């Protein structure tokens, strides 16, 4: 088994570069830090290439999950070397190297009454990760990321989602391509906005439904607002005029689940 002890090792320096978006795009690879997150990527049949580990840093969960990676090329790191590639205050001793999956929107197969989430231009990894966890909890059929903003393979997105980015179909898509895809499959496109009167619980989520959310600061762009089948609002009774996008998304998604269960 290969072992890296030097913090100046060239392979380590390559891994550190993958913490930046432009290098992830250039190399077509990203890092998955955390035993739970890497395990979920493995279960989702992500293309994992290597496992970097440091037994001295293993958490109880990492000890338990480590054996699941027996078929993967493994590289042992010293504690100092592992700390160089880790972005966490208390790392659990596991980082996987994975290939960014290629995706064609036309290949996606969805059920007739699919529920999907469209997230436009989210900039904060924590919000995106939280929404991915909520989407996983609700059981959405797909999540689409569109517009400029945080990329799916940002280490903080993976951490905030606790690996939920791997447990459901999550894709980055061009806006027009995604709109054409949704319209061709007769989706109701629900746009969340404070500038309407119809509350989110008055809308129907029973058919094929796409819930669209934008940033807290600017909301959805004119592109999605003009193309939406319906606009819905989350009523605000106090002085604040909007909710955190993660909370707003949870309200709409669980209303969709409530209606479908009822």
N, C-alpha and C positions, 0 to 999 in steps of 0.2 A: 504494500500500500504506500502510495506517495505521501510524503510528509513535508509541510512547509513550516519553517520556524522563523525565517527572517521577515521582518516587516517591509523590507525593500524588495521582496520577490517580485519579478515582473508580472507573474500571473495575478498576484494580489493587486497590483497597480491597474491591471485591466479590469478586474472586478470592481474596484473603486470607481472607475470611470462610468460604470453602468448605473451608478446612482444618479447620473444626469440624463435627462430625456434625450438629448441629441445623440448621445452615445448609445443609448438603448435602440434608437431608431437606426443608427448606422450599423450596429452589430446584429440587430434582430434578436437580441437576447435581453433578459432581465433577471434580477435576483429575487428570490423568495426567502425572506428571513423568518425564522420561527418554525418549530417542530409542527405545530398544529397547521399552520398555513401550508407548509411544504407537503404535509400528509394529505391535506385536502386536494392539493394540486395533483398529487400522485393518484389519488382515488378518481380524479376527474380525467385521468389519462392525458394530462399535460405532457408535453415533450420535455421531460427533465433530462439534463445532460450530465450533471455532476452534483455530488453532495459534498459540501465543505463542513467539517464538524470539529468541535473541540470538546472532548469528554469532560474536561475540568469544569466546563461551564454548563453542562447538561442540567436541565431542570428535570423533575420527576417525569413530566410528560415526554420530554425528549428521550429519556432513558427507555420509556415504554414504546415510543414510536420508532426508535432508531432501527429496530430489526426489520421494519417494513421496507427499508431502502436497501436491502441486501443485494438486489439485482442492479444497483446503480453504481457507476464509478464513484469511488469515495476518496477524498483527500483530507488527511488529518492535518489540523492546524494547531500551532502553539496558541496559548491564550493571547499573547501579544499580537500574533498575526490575525487571529479571529477578530479581535477588537478593532483592527484596522478596517475590516469590511463591514462591521456591524454598525447600524444606526440606532441601536437601542441602549438605554441606560443599563438594563439588566438582561443581556442576551441569554438565550437558552442553549446556545452552542450549535445551532444548525442553520445553514444557508444553502439553498439549492439554486443551481444555474439552470434556467429554462429558456427555450426558444419561444419568441413571440409568435403565436399562432396566426396563420393566414386565414382570411375569412372572405367569403363571397356571399353577399346578401341574398342573391338568388338561390343559394343552396339551402337556406334556412327553411325548415319545415315546422309550421306551427299548427296547433289544433284549431278547429273552427271557431271556438269562442275564446281565443287567446287573450290573455291580459299581459300587456307589455308596458314598460316604463321607458320614457324618452327623457334624457337629461341633457340640457343644452348649456354648454359653456361653464360648467361648474369649475371653480378655481381652487376650492379648498379640498385637499385630499380627505380630510376627516369627514366632510359632508358627503362626499361621493362614497366613501367606505361605509358610512352609516346607512346610506340608502341601499347599498348593495346587500347589507345584512337584513334590512327590512324586507327588501324584495325577495330574498331567500326565505325569510320567515313566512311571507304571504304565499309564496309558491308561484311567482310570476313566471311566464313562459320565456321571456327574454328581456334584457335591459340593453338599451342603445345609448351610447355616448356620442354626442354630436356637437359641432362648433368648437371654437378654441377653448382651452381650459386645461384642467388636470388630465393627464393620460392615465389609462387603466393600470399601467405597470409601474407607476410611482410607488416606491416602497411604503410610503405612508398610507396609500390607498389599500394596499394589500394588508397592512397591519390593522387599519381601522375596520376593514371588512371581515377580519379574522378568517380570511381565506374564502369568504363567500363569493369573491370574484371568480373562483374556480368551480363553484357548485351549481351554477346556472349559466345559461347562454348569455354572455355579456360581450357586446361588440361595439367597436367604433365605426361610425358610418357617416358618409357625406349627407348633408341635409336633404338635398333634392332626391338623391337615391333612396333615402329612407322614406321620404314622403310618398314617392311613387310606389314603393313597396307596400306601405300601409294602405294607400288608396286602392291599389289593385286587389287587395284582400278585404275591402269594405270595412276597414276599421273605423270606429267612432274615435275621433281625436279630441280628447278633453284637455283644454289648456287652462292651467291654474293662473289666475290673475286677480288682483284686488279691484280691477276696473270693470266689474260686472255685478249683477244682482242675484244671479242664480247660485244658491249654495251648493257645495260639493255633494251633499247628501240628497239633493233633488235630482241629480243626474242619474242615468241608468248605466250600470257597468256590466250588464248581463250579456251583451253581445261581445264581439271582438272589440277590445278597447285599448287605446293607447293613452296613458296618462303622461302629460308633458309638463315638465318643470324647468324653470330657468333659475338664474341667480337671484339672491335676495336683493341685490342692489339694483339690477336692471330688469329682472323678470325675463320672460320669454321675448324673443325678438319678433319683429313685425312678420317675419316669414312664417312663424308658427301660429301667431295670433290670427293672421289672415286666413290660414288654411284650416284652422280648428273647426271641427263640427260643432263643438259647444265650448263656451267659456264658463268656468266655475270659480267661486270665491270661497275662501275660508273666512267667516265673519270674525271681525275683531271688535271687541267692546271697549278696550282701553285706549291708551294714547299711542301705543305701538301700532304701526300700520302693516306689519308683516311678521311672519314666523320664520324661524330658521328653516331652511329648505329641507333638512332632514326630518323635522317634525311635520312640516306640511306634506311631504311625500308619504309619511307614515299614516297620516289621517286619511288621505285619499286611497291609498292602497288597502287599508283595513276596512274602509267603507266598501270597496269593491269586493273584498273577501266576505264581509257581512252579507251583502246582497246576494252573492253567489251561493253562500251557505243557506240562506233563508229560502 
